[in-house]
Amino acid sequence: MRADFKVVLDACVLIPMPLADTLLRLAGGQRLYLPKWTDQIMAEVNRNLAENFGLTDEQVAYREREIRRHFPEAWVEGHEDLISVMTNHPKDRHVLAAAVRCNAEVIVTHNVKDFPRTAIDPYSITVLGPSTFLRNLYELDPKFVADTLERQAASINRTMEYVLDRLSINAPGFASFFRTLAPHKPEGSDR
């Protein structure tokens, strides 16, 4: 629950909308953490949304504008000179360089294997998959996480079960964990 708890979100966790929505909602408002990314990460997100998910240029631009509006402090700059000295997987060196530059404590990615301990230990950075990260946030503030998921469901006129079904695609461990601990209304209820 610290606004100074900096976390770099890799493109792969910002692309799927249900996961990105959950992560960004938890970073807004009460701010369980401060999300960070770069223009390069956002360009990868935008490219994938257009090429693999069929979003129009207008939809992609709108999504980025809204992210910039809600998270103006999230952009990391001046990390490019560090990329060449990073020793993790070449395609993700820019992510680690951004984390080092902004003094992030965590990188959230599906590509955990691209960040071996030998590459991250010198910088005291932890790399977590989205399920583990969401579970850690839940353990920090269970009520806020549960309330956020309820608000997420309500904002899209869906049930909590629907949101958990969607999250189970990209954060299956968290969705399963949440289902076992948190009471929620079953499919077909009024929320």
Secondary structure, DSSP 8 states (H G I E B T S, - for coil): --TT-EEEE-HHHHSSHHHHHHHHHHHSTT-SSEEEB-HHHHHHHHHHHHHHH---HHHHHHHHHHHHHH-GGGB--S-HHHHTT--S-GGGHHHHHHHHHTT-SEEE-S-GGGS-HHHHGGGT-EEE-HHHHHHHHHHH-HHHHHHHHHHHHHHTT--HHHHHHHHHHH-HHHHHHHHHHS----TTS--
